[in-house]
Every structure is written in structure tokens, then in C-alpha cells.
């Protein structure tokens, strides 16, 4: 049982109270933390230092048993240093000390580094300490007490601000693990080579341009990562690392590598991707463990045209990031970066005055991150660049890949970004690399969220007090004339034009002679009106001229967003008609539309026509994989893409015909629900009450691949069910029969379509899941970690049970040799499940503890055309990350919990709450 004791009540804080924070904390919180065995985890509790100081002041006897201590790096620096000074005396048996930051986020969701900048010298007296984690803090130099911890075996310093490591680091004779990633290291100490027990060294994401020759003295080193640095050459002493198994050198500037690396007896992976290698030694050229993609192999050096004595300008460094990395360093020298998602960034020389660590993430589009206008379409995912609001001395170039829009007439592609809590469009240039590979290029003034959208052509101008003229580049006949004196202060005006197809309008009205002009949207910054009337010119509807029209059939309609009603203002304005145009004057801006029809209730018809402009005609599809009918592929496709998609999937999937045509808005949410004995895993992050959630974007892939199960007995008969699609909120009741669903169809019905699903009767006595895992003799293991998501042995068994005959393709993409596949087939000649399990778990054992293993597994699954399994692995990871973050918020009582307005957000929880956590 955990010991819980009642502490003294905290004193009220007065308005003029200026006592020292260290003295104030000694009063102690109301409730001390829970002491669970030999662990004391205070990093998720508010004011953990107060609790620890209170226990130390009480000389709590259970402190003598504590071997693992975790504190947050977000505490007050002075308070944290004063608290840590008491640790050696109060926790003499401490073996692990974790002082990480990163648990807090700013207003935009970016992780904040901890405030830790130093450690008290007394921590050097922790004689039994073997594990020290100072990651994600603000350390600029290594504290002097660290080299005094002679028994230290693992030291984690990632995501700090270290520019160098001290020579005293060589005084740690027991050190086996050292991680200093995502820092600003430019050089390494020569004493590093004296760490004869070091087995794992990770120095990726730094600014290293050279390595000391002494690094060859690391006789026990098994893993060395130097990815994403600025290395141009390697010391020959690296060939003396006889224990080395993994050497990661991708994303550097290497022009040569020592030939001796090919003779290391235990080396299983040498990653040289994305460097400047034009040639490699023969020992490495054909070695199966060498990765050389992204190098200019075989290309000649560029001719030098510089005159003798001309200073050589160093080439801008190039970085190519894999999916294992989510950040990269930028120095005043500048660099060109290609992210794993295909995004390109170019930082010119001098863009930053100091070294900066840039982080990125590609988000799946969802409504809160995708601001779309009434006639906009999304063409890309959402890219987040951190730190948010970062300012540069020169603008940064950004290239975003996007899906080409189907209709380009009178539309344009722009990059949209968040700035000062509002979304704005950047000046965008399109670059075509291939017919279906387009880039949106812009200059980025800040870092936040970015996405590519297609919108109606937009024109803008600055209206001075002297007046001006604005016309549409998409339709020069549309003009707005601002007379002198229309405004006292200059104001910005924006114009958008939306073209309307005559056929859809005539079908809606049932009138062959009906016609409308383009839809005109005018908006302005500043005051909502003008001081003098502004003249607007619109072209007459097609086929109508000013000499032959019947003025009683001409209607000028007006809409003021956000209302969706259209008002007929023909009688309120003076319409001046020419042979081709209609002119009228207004005092403020909104939406304007010119109609020619014999109908009288034009406002309601315009509302329906305006809604049709925003709708997409789509079909819903449900296909079952031929090899495994329990894998169901759900899609929502624009009508013109259906036939081509079905032809492409015909060899691997079969299923019913697509649903009838459904109309859907860009960005609309809808759900898929399985019925009549069929079920889908409700723990998926995209499930709501057991129903799969979609968001429709017309140009992106609206695809979900799910695994359907059933509680019915498939030994006796096949199971027939169905999947129904619903728009909007999840309905309380799902119809049991497709016929019942069809009877509910109406103008505002939530139901959209129902498609049948059939799970065939199982053959033989062994059903899916029976005997799974039998004969497994490999040790349990996990891939990944709790913070970024991990796969357990149970998850891996589930993946193994899903692969079936596709397992050899997955194995080859995981890096297994063909000879190894033959040995597995021979060893398990009559046991397909044994072949799959042995392959997957033997690979997982080799990858245990290595970064990016889960990412490599998902990539191999996708390359083997098993995106259904890859999607489930991704869902498992996302669920794990979500539960981890929910645990942090719940345990730390983050803002948003129910509390009275006067209650302090930083007060420790009551005993009952703490027990619940």
C-alpha cells in the first residue's frame, strides 16, 4: 500500500508578501505524494518540488527505499535547484534521476523545454546513481557535478542547448549509454575516446563537422548515430570499432568514407543515405548492409570556373530527413532541407543569427485545422512548423506538394497559413516537376500551420482617398470603380468571382432560357461602408443583351454572410444597362448575383443554387479483400474517379457496386457503421461509439481500411451484414435492414447509403485467432515507447496473424535476405503461422531498443500493399499516444478540469483524487 500522510495547511498568500520562494515552499502542501515502493514519480504532479521538500523535512522513513525519482523540468529554477540539493542526503539509495521537460505546451500546442540550466554540486555525491535523464531542458553547458557521478551508466542530454561537451566526461568509467541528440554540438572532446565501456552513442541532429580520431578508442561501442550533422569526412580510426553493429550517417555532407568500414566483423547496417558520395570503396559498394540512396554516385564533379585566388563560397548544406526524425538544426550558414513527407525548405545564409532547432509535423486534415471558404477546396495535408512565430532575418522558402485540382478555370492555388490567430493566404507560385507532381512555392514570413487550397481567383487593391479602379483578372468585364472621397483612410478591398454552370441552373429551375451572371464577392478591411457610392459592373447573364431583355425578368440578388438568404434588391438600386453589362451603385460590400428568369420567388431558388455550387457528387464504396474478406476497404470518391479506382483495385478486392450518387460538402463529417452481427474495433482513434469517422475533402483520399469481426458462429454458416453511411452527428439508432434505411431517405435524412458485407463460412476447425501464438518460444518484447506509442507482443502477434501469404514481401522490405527467407521456410515447412511469427519476432528482437523500428515496420507493410495492417498499427500507436497524453493531463490537473474560480490551479489533489490517479 502507498503511504499517504496529511501535511500542514498552506498559508494564504498576501498581496504584498515578498518572502523567498524557497522558504514559502517549506510550509508544505496539504497532501504529500504517494510513495509507491521504490519509485517516487512527481513529474506529472503540480508543484512536485513542494511535495519532495515536505517529505525531506519530515525525514520520511520510506524515502530511504526510493531508487527512482522523477521531477518536472518546468518547476521554478531556484526552487528546483534548492530541492535537488537535499536529494543526496534524503535519498541515499537513489539509482535513477529523471529531470525532463516537455510536459507543458504553449497556447499553440508546441512542447516547451524545461527551465533547468544547472544542477547543484551536491548531486555529485550520489554514489549509487546509474541513470540520469536531463532531456528537453535549457542546458547550455554540462553541470560540473555530472562527471563526478562515477557509477553513471546511462546519460541522456537530448533536446538541450549544448554547444560542447567537457573533457571531464571521460571520467565516467561505467558509462554505457550516451544520447546528446537535437543540440548544438560543433566539436567533440578527445576524452570521449576513453569511454571503453560505452555501447550506445547517439549524436544525431547536431552541428558536427569533424570527429576526433580518438573516437576509434570506443572498443565496446555497438551503435553509433551521427545522422543530420555537417560531417564532410570520417576519421580512419572508425574502422577500429570492432564491436560496432549499427553506424548511422545519413543526411550529412560526406564526400568519402573509409574503406575499412566494410571489414567490421559485426556491422549489420551502415546508413550513408543523402550525402555527397560520388564514389564508394569496392568493399562497401555491393555490401547488403549498406544504404546509399540519395547520393550522386557516378556523377562527375562540377567544373570550377573561378579564377585563381577567388575565395570559395561554401555550398549550402543539404539535409534529407527520414521518417525517424521530426526536427533538424539550422545555422547562420543556411541549409536546404527535404522532409520525409516531401516538403522542401530553404533557409538562406543569414536567415538566423544563431543556431535554431526546427521541428515539423504533418497533420491529417480535420475541420479545426482547415479553414475553408464557401467555394474553397483542400489540396494537401496540414504542415506544422515550430517554433511558432519564429522570425527570420530573411524569408524562408517553402515548397508544398499538392494534388492537382480537377477544374482550373478561374481558380487559383494558394498556401494558407495561420498568423496572429487568423488565417491568411501567401503569394504562391506553382512549379511543375511532372504532369501530376506540382509544388506550391511561397516565402514564409513566420512558422505555424500551412496548407494548400484551391479558391476562386482573387484580386485585391488598396483604395486611396483619391479613388481607384479594381477589375477581375478572371473576367475583365467585372469592375468596381471607387470615386474620389469614397474613403478618408486607405483601405484594402478584395474581389472573388465564382462562375456558374448553366446546365445545373437550368435543371434546378426547369427553365431552359434561365441564365445567371458570375457570382461576385466583395469585401473590405476597416469600416464596413463607404462615404460615397461605389459603382459595380457585372456582365449580363449569357445569351442576354441590353437591347432585347425584359427588365421584369432581371433580378439583382444580394447576400450578407453569414446568413444564407438572398434578397432581391432590384427595386432598391438604379440598374444602368448597356449592351453587355449592368451597373449599379452600393455603399457597402457583400455578395452580388444577377439573375434572368421568369420565376418570381428568386431568393429561395438562389439559395438552392448557391448550395449546389458548394456540393460534390460522390459515391460510397465498400470492398472486401479477396484473400481475407474480413479486411474491408471503405472509400468516398468523387463521381468521376469511381470507375478508374474500381479497375485499379479489381485484382485485390471485390464487393458490391458503388452506392447511388450522394451530395456532400467539402470538409463535411460522416460516419460508417457496421450492422447485423458485424463489428469494428472501437478502440481505433477514428471511431465514435463504434462507428468509423470520415472527413470528406474532394481532392484527397477519403479511405479507411478496417478489420471487421463478428460474434456469430461462422463455423455453421456465413455471416451477412452491411455497412451504412451517415452524415452529421452519429444517429442514436442504426436501421437493421437496408430496406428500412431506404424508407428514411428524405431531404434532411442522416442516412446516405447502405452496402452489403459477407463473411464466408470458415473452413476446417481452425478459425482466425485459434492457435495463434502456439509454439512461440521468443521472449516478450516491446517496440517503441509509451510517449511515442509502442507495439506489445500481443500487437505483434495480431500483425503476424494478418499477414498470411504476403509475409515474404513484408520480410524483404524489412531488410531480410532471400537466403534467410529460405531458411525460415525450410525450418517451418508445414506451418505457415510459424513462418510468419518467426520472421516477425526475430526481426523485432534485433530492432528492440532502436529508434524508428515501428516506422520501418509500417513502411514495409505499405510497400507490400498491406496498408490495412499499417493503418491498424498506426491506430494502435495513436491510441497509445493519446492515452499517454490523457494520463499526463489527468494526473497533472491541467487547466480545463472542473474547479471553482477561486481555487488555485496548482494545488495538489485531495487524497481521494490522488488515490484515483
Residue, then its C-alpha position, 0 to 999 in steps of 0.5 A: x500500500x502507498x503511504x499517504x500522510x496529511x501535511x500542514x495547511x498552506x498559508x494564504x498568500x498576501x498581496x504584498x508578501x515578498x518572502x523567498x520562494x524557497x522558504x514559502x515552499x517549506x510550509x508544505x502542501x496539504x497532501x504529500x505524494x504517494x510513495x509507491x515502493x521504490x519509485x517516487x514519480x512527481x513529474x506529472x504532479x503540480x508543484x512536485x518540488x513542494x511535495x519532495x521538500x515536505x517529505x525531506x523535512x519530515x525525514x520520511x522513513x520510506x524515502x530511504x527505499x526510493x531508487x527512482x525519482x522523477x521531477x518536472x523540468x518546468x518547476x521554478x529554477x531556484x526552487x528546483x535547484x534548492x530541492x535537488x540539493x537535499x536529494x543526496x542526503x534524503x535519498x541515499x539509495x537513489x539509482x535513477x534521476x529523471x529531470x525532463x521537460x516537455x510536459x507543458x505546451x504553449x497556447x499553440x500546442x508546441x512542447x516547451x523545454x524545461x527551465x533547468x540550466x544547472x544542477x547543484x554540486x551536491x548531486x555529485x555525491x550520489x554514489x549509487x546513481x546509474x541513470x540520469x535523464x536531463x532531456x528537453x531542458x535549457x542546458x547550455x553547458x554540462x553541470x560540473x557535478x555530472x562527471x563526478x557521478x562515477x557509477x553513471x551508466x546511462x546519460x541522456x542530454x537530448x533536446x538541450x542547448x549544448x554547444x560542447x561537451x567537457x573533457x571531464x566526461x571521460x571520467x565516467x568509467x561505467x558509462x554505457x549509454x550516451x544520447x546528446x541528440x537535437x543540440x548544438x554540438x560543433x566539436x567533440x572532446x578527445x576524452x570521449x575516446x576513453x569511454x571503453x565501456x560505452x555501447x550506445x552513442x547517439x549524436x544525431x541532429x547536431x552541428x558536427x563537422x569533424x570527429x576526433x580520431x580518438x573516437x576509434x578508442x570506443x572498443x565496446x561501442x555497438x551503435x553509433x548515430x551521427x545522422x543530420x550533422x555537417x560531417x564532410x569526412x570520417x576519421x580512419x580510426x572508425x574502422x577500429x570499432x570492432x564491436x560496432x553493429x549499427x553506424x548511422x550517417x545519413x543526411x550529412x555532407x560526406x564526400x568519402x568514407x573509409x574503406x575499412x568500414x566494410x571489414x567490421x566483423x559485426x556491422x549489420x547496417x551502415x546508413x550513408x543515405x543523402x550525402x555527397x558520395x560520388x564514389x564508394x570503396x569496392x568493399x562497401x559498394x555491393x555490401x547488403x548492409x549498406x544504404x546509399x540512396x540519395x547520393x550522386x554516385x557516378x556523377x562527375x564533379x562540377x567544373x570550377x570556373x573561378x579564377x585563381x585566388x577567388x575565395x570559395x563560397x561554401x555550398x549550402x548544406x543539404x539535409x534529407x530527413x527520414x521518417x525517424x526524425x521530426x526536427x533538424x538544426x539550422x545555422x547562420x550558414x543556411x541549409x536546404x532541407x527535404x522532409x520525409x513527407x516531401x516538403x522542401x525548405x530553404x533557409x538562406x545564409x543569414x536567415x538566423x543569427x544563431x543556431x535554431x532547432x526546427x521541428x515539423x509535423x504533418x497533420x491529417x486534415x480535420x475541420x479545426x485545422x482547415x479553414x475553408x471558404x464557401x467555394x474553397x477546396x483542400x489540396x494537401x495535408x496540414x504542415x506544422x512548423x515550430x517554433x511558432x512565430x519564429x522570425x527570420x532575418x530573411x524569408x524562408x522558402x517553402x515548397x508544398x506538394x499538392x494534388x492537382x485540382x480537377x477544374x482550373x478555370x478561374x481558380x487559383x492555388x494558394x498556401x494558407x497559413x495561420x498568423x496572429x490567430x487568423x488565417x491568411x493566404x501567401x503569394x504562391x507560385x506553382x512549379x511543375x516537376x511532372x504532369x501530376x507532381x506540382x509544388x506550391x512555392x511561397x516565402x514564409x514570413x513566420x512558422x505555424x500551420x500551412x496548407x494548400x487550397x484551391x479558391x476562386x481567383x482573387x484580386x485585391x487593391x488598396x483604395x486611396x482617398x483619391x479613388x481607384x479602379x479594381x477589375x477581375x483578372x478572371x473576367x475583365x468585364x467585372x469592375x468596381x470603380x471607387x470615386x474620389x472621397x469614397x474613403x478618408x483612410x486607405x483601405x484594402x478591398x478584395x474581389x472573388x468571382x465564382x462562375x456558374x454552370x448553366x446546365x445545373x441552373x437550368x435543371x434546378x429551375x426547369x427553365x431552359x432560357x434561365x441564365x445567371x451572371x458570375x457570382x461576385x464577392x466583395x469585401x473590405x478591411x476597416x469600416x464596413x461602408x463607404x462615404x460615397x457610392x461605389x459603382x459595380x459592373x457585372x456582365x449580363x447573364x449569357x445569351x442576354x443583351x441590353x437591347x432585347x431583355x425584359x427588365x421584369x425578368x432581371x433580378x439583382x440578388x444580394x447576400x450578407x454572410x453569414x446568413x444564407x438568404x438572398x434578397x432581391x434588391x432590384x427595386x432598391x438600386x438604379x440598374x444602368x444597362x448597356x449592351x453587355x453589362x449592368x451597373x449599379x451603385x452600393x455603399x457597402x460590400x457583400x455578395x452580388x448575383x444577377x439573375x434572368x428568369x421568369x420565376x418570381x420567388x428568386x431568393x429561395x431558388x438562389x439559395x438552392x443554387x448557391x448550395x449546389x455550387x458548394x456540393x460534390x457528387x460522390x459515391x460510397x464504396x465498400x470492398x472486401x479483400x479477396x484473400x481475407x474478406x474480413x479486411x474491408x476497404x471503405x472509400x468516398x470518391x468523387x463521381x468521376x474517379x469511381x470507375x478508374x479506382x474500381x479497375x485499379x483495385x479489381x485484382x485485390x478486392x471485390x464487393x458490391x457496386x458503388x452506392x447511388x450518387x450522394x451530395x456532400x460538402x467539402x470538409x463535411x463529417x460522416x460516419x460508417x457503421x457496421x450492422x447485423x452481427x458485424x463489428x469494428x474495433x472501437x478502440x481505433x482513434x477514428x471511431x465514435x461509439x463504434x462507428x468509423x469517422x470520415x472527413x470528406x475533402x474532394x481532392x484527397x483520399x477519403x479511405x479507411x481500411x478496417x478489420x471487421x469481426x463478428x460474434x456469430x458462429x461462422x463455423x455453421x454458416x456465413x455471416x451477412x451484414x452491411x455497412x451504412x453511411x451517415x452524415x452529421x452527428x452519429x444517429x442514436x439508432x442504426x436501421x437493421x435492414x437496408x430496406x428500412x434505411x431506404x424508407x428514411x431517405x428524405x431531404x434532411x435524412x442522416x442516412x446516405x447509403x447502405x452496402x452489403x458485407x459477407x463473411x464466408x463460412x470458415x473452413x476446417x476447425x481452425x478459425x482466425x485467432x485459434x492457435x495463434x501464438x502456439x509454439x512461440x518460444x521468443x521472449x516478450x518484447x516491446x517496440x517503441x515507447x509509451x510517449x511515442x506509442x509502442x507495439x506489445x507482443x500481443x500487437x505483434x502477434x495480431x500483425x503476424x496473424x494478418x499477414x498470411x501469404x504476403x509475409x515474404x514481401x513484408x520480410x524483404x522490405x524489412x531488410x531480410x535476405x532471400x537466403x534467410x527467407x529460405x531458411x525460415x521456410x525450410x525450418x517451418x515447412x508445414x506451418x505457415x503461422x510459424x513462418x510468419x511469427x518467426x520472421x516477425x519476432x526475430x526481426x523485432x528482437x534485433x530492432x528492440x531498443x532502436x529508434x524508428x523500428x515501428x516506422x520501418x515496420x509500417x513502411x514495409x507493410x505499405x510497400x507490400x500493399x498491406x496498408x490495412x495492417x499499417x493503418x491498424x498499427x498506426x491506430x494502435x500507436x495513436x491510441x497509445x499516444x493519446x492515452x499517454x497524453x490523457x494520463x499526463x493531463x489527468x494526473x497533472x490537473x491541467x487547466x480545463x478540469x472542473x474547479x471553482x474560480x477561486x481555487x488555485x490551479x496548482x494545488x495538489x489533489x485531495x487524497x481521494x483524487x490522488x488515490x484515483x490517479 
